[in-house]
């Protein structure tokens, strides 16, 4: 029971991250870093709060296709006295087409790999003896995520993004949507904020820094 809740917490956190992003002229060649604040409600009135540091790169291979690769570390320290750390990696492909001069339609498909470790507080368990051999302190899994969305330059310096996504990790299938607003300082450097929410009301807020190299 508790083990399945841990898996769900990890899946919702990792699948909530954004898969693609843009730069001032909607380029697909960039390196991005983001810091995320995660709020996962697994039981009514009981939230798991965590944070994550991620890096993501996108590299064009044709005018309409780009390879994406990412890595990150997600940590939880206040869910039923669990301390969880997750290393995650992704590799994907983004396809995109322009709808207008300032708006792109994009789709991304990524494969995921995650390795989780956690410490269990034995004092949480009472007479039900829920802690047994199934509840290892390490777990790894492979999964996927697909997303579809729009990106637009609302002005010369402000970029907006919205997408929907579906993914699976740790035996959990998650549906989510996300938005982001990015301010472009110049042609290469940009900063912004992002927000995602899934079908079980788990939320993820991001602070974004990005460098475009084309």
C-alpha positions as CSV (number, residue, x, y, z in Angstrom):
1,X,0.0,0.0,0.0
2,X,2.6,2.5,1.1
3,X,5.0,1.3,-1.6
4,X,2.4,2.0,-4.3
5,X,1.9,5.5,-3.0
6,X,5.6,6.2,-3.3
7,X,5.6,5.0,-6.9
8,X,2.6,7.2,-7.6
9,X,4.4,10.2,-6.0
10,X,7.5,9.7,-8.1
11,X,5.6,9.2,-11.3
12,X,3.5,12.3,-11.0
13,X,6.6,14.4,-10.1
14,X,8.7,13.2,-13.0
15,X,6.0,13.2,-15.7
16,X,5.0,16.7,-14.9
17,X,8.1,18.3,-16.3
18,X,8.0,20.2,-19.6
19,X,9.5,18.3,-22.6
20,X,10.1,21.2,-25.0
21,X,10.6,24.9,-25.1
22,X,11.5,27.8,-27.5
23,X,13.7,30.8,-27.8
24,X,13.1,34.3,-29.2
25,X,12.6,33.2,-32.8
26,X,11.2,29.8,-31.8
27,X,14.5,28.1,-32.3
28,X,14.9,24.4,-31.3
29,X,18.6,24.7,-30.4
30,X,19.1,25.5,-26.8
31,X,20.2,24.4,-23.3
32,X,17.8,25.0,-20.4
33,X,18.0,24.6,-16.6
34,X,15.0,24.8,-14.3
35,X,14.2,24.6,-10.6
36,X,10.8,23.1,-9.8
37,X,8.6,23.2,-6.7
38,X,6.4,20.1,-6.5
39,X,3.1,19.7,-4.6
40,X,1.6,16.2,-4.8
41,X,-1.6,15.3,-3.0
42,X,-1.6,11.5,-2.6
43,X,-4.1,11.2,0.3
44,X,-6.8,13.8,1.1
45,X,-5.3,16.7,3.1
46,X,-1.8,15.1,3.0
47,X,0.6,16.6,0.6
48,X,4.1,15.5,-0.5
49,X,6.3,18.6,-1.2
50,X,9.5,18.4,-3.1
51,X,11.8,20.1,-5.4
52,X,13.8,19.3,-8.5
53,X,16.8,20.5,-10.6
54,X,16.7,19.7,-14.3
55,X,18.7,20.3,-17.4
56,X,17.4,19.9,-20.9
57,X,18.9,20.3,-24.3
58,X,17.4,20.5,-27.8
59,X,19.4,20.1,-31.0
60,X,18.0,20.4,-34.5
61,X,18.6,17.6,-37.0
62,X,16.4,18.8,-39.8
63,X,14.3,22.0,-40.3
64,X,11.3,20.3,-38.6
65,X,12.9,17.8,-36.2
66,X,15.0,18.1,-33.1
67,X,16.5,15.6,-30.6
68,X,16.0,16.3,-26.9
69,X,18.0,15.0,-24.0
70,X,17.5,15.7,-20.3
71,X,18.7,14.8,-16.8
72,X,17.6,15.8,-13.3
73,X,17.4,15.2,-9.6
74,X,14.1,15.3,-7.7
75,X,13.9,15.2,-3.9
76,X,11.1,14.7,-1.3
77,X,11.7,15.0,2.4
78,X,8.3,15.3,4.1
79,X,5.9,12.5,3.0
80,X,5.1,10.1,5.8
81,X,8.7,10.7,7.1
82,X,10.1,9.5,3.8
83,X,13.2,11.0,2.2
84,X,13.2,10.3,-1.5
85,X,15.7,11.1,-4.2
86,X,15.2,10.3,-7.9
87,X,17.7,10.6,-10.7
88,X,15.9,10.8,-14.1
89,X,17.0,10.8,-17.7
90,X,15.1,11.4,-21.0
91,X,15.8,11.1,-24.7
92,X,13.3,12.2,-27.2
93,X,12.3,13.6,-30.6
94,X,10.4,16.9,-31.3
95,X,8.5,17.5,-34.5
96,X,7.3,21.0,-35.2
97,X,5.5,23.0,-37.9
98,X,4.7,26.7,-38.2
99,X,1.0,27.7,-38.1
100,X,1.7,31.4,-38.6
101,X,4.9,33.5,-38.5
102,X,4.8,33.6,-34.7
103,X,3.1,30.4,-33.7
104,X,4.4,26.8,-33.8
105,X,2.6,23.5,-33.4
106,X,4.9,20.9,-31.8
107,X,4.8,17.3,-30.6
108,X,7.4,15.5,-28.5
109,X,7.9,11.8,-27.8
110,X,10.5,10.8,-25.1
111,X,11.7,7.7,-23.4
112,X,12.4,8.0,-19.7
113,X,14.6,6.2,-17.2
114,X,14.4,6.9,-13.4
115,X,16.3,5.6,-10.4
116,X,14.7,6.2,-7.0
117,X,16.1,5.7,-3.5
118,X,14.3,6.4,-0.2
119,X,14.6,6.0,3.5
120,X,11.7,4.6,5.4
121,X,10.9,5.5,9.0
122,X,10.0,2.3,10.8
123,X,8.1,4.2,13.5
124,X,5.4,5.0,11.0
125,X,4.4,1.3,10.8
126,X,2.2,-0.1,13.5
127,X,0.7,-3.5,14.0
128,X,-0.2,-4.0,10.3
129,X,3.4,-4.9,9.6
130,X,3.2,-3.1,6.3
131,X,7.0,-2.9,6.0
132,X,8.1,-6.1,4.3
133,X,10.5,-7.4,1.7
134,X,8.6,-5.8,-1.1
135,X,9.5,-2.3,0.2
136,X,13.0,-2.0,-1.0
137,X,14.9,1.2,-0.6
138,X,15.8,1.4,-4.3
139,X,13.7,1.2,-7.5
140,X,14.3,1.9,-11.2
141,X,12.0,2.0,-14.1
142,X,11.7,2.9,-17.8
143,X,8.8,4.9,-19.2
144,X,7.7,7.4,-21.8
145,X,6.0,10.7,-22.3
146,X,4.3,12.2,-25.3
147,X,3.1,15.8,-25.6
148,X,1.4,18.1,-28.0
149,X,1.1,21.9,-27.9
150,X,1.5,25.4,-29.2
151,X,4.2,28.0,-28.7
152,X,3.8,31.6,-29.7
153,X,5.7,34.9,-29.6
154,X,3.1,37.2,-28.0
155,X,5.5,40.1,-28.5
156,X,9.1,40.6,-29.5
157,X,10.3,39.6,-26.1
158,X,7.5,37.5,-24.6
159,X,6.9,33.8,-25.5
160,X,3.9,31.8,-24.4
161,X,3.6,28.0,-24.4
162,X,0.7,25.6,-23.7
163,X,0.7,21.8,-24.1
164,X,-1.1,18.6,-23.0
165,X,0.9,15.4,-22.2
166,X,0.4,11.8,-21.3
167,X,3.1,9.5,-19.9
168,X,3.8,6.4,-17.9
169,X,6.4,5.7,-15.2
170,X,6.6,3.4,-12.2
171,X,3.4,1.6,-13.5
172,X,1.4,4.9,-13.3
173,X,-0.2,6.5,-16.3
174,X,-0.5,10.3,-15.9
175,X,-2.3,13.0,-18.0
176,X,-1.3,16.6,-17.6
177,X,-1.3,20.1,-19.1
178,X,1.3,22.8,-18.8
179,X,1.8,26.5,-19.5
180,X,4.9,28.7,-19.5
181,X,5.7,32.4,-20.0
182,X,9.3,33.3,-21.0
183,X,10.9,36.7,-21.2
184,X,13.8,37.0,-23.7
185,X,16.5,39.3,-22.5
186,X,18.2,39.0,-25.9
187,X,18.5,36.5,-28.8
188,X,20.3,34.0,-26.6
189,X,19.3,34.5,-23.0
190,X,15.8,34.0,-21.5
191,X,14.1,33.6,-18.1
192,X,10.6,32.4,-17.3
193,X,8.1,30.6,-15.1
194,X,6.1,27.4,-15.9
195,X,3.2,25.6,-14.3
196,X,1.9,22.0,-14.8
197,X,-1.1,20.2,-13.3
198,X,-2.1,16.6,-13.8
199,X,-5.4,14.7,-13.7
200,X,-5.0,14.0,-10.0
201,X,-4.5,17.7,-9.1
202,X,-0.8,17.5,-8.5
203,X,1.0,20.8,-9.2
204,X,4.5,21.7,-10.4
205,X,5.8,25.3,-10.6
206,X,9.1,26.0,-12.4
207,X,11.7,28.8,-12.6
208,X,13.4,28.6,-16.0
209,X,16.7,29.8,-17.4
210,X,17.6,29.1,-21.1
211,X,20.5,29.8,-23.5
212,X,19.9,29.5,-27.3
213,X,22.9,28.8,-29.4
214,X,21.5,29.3,-32.9
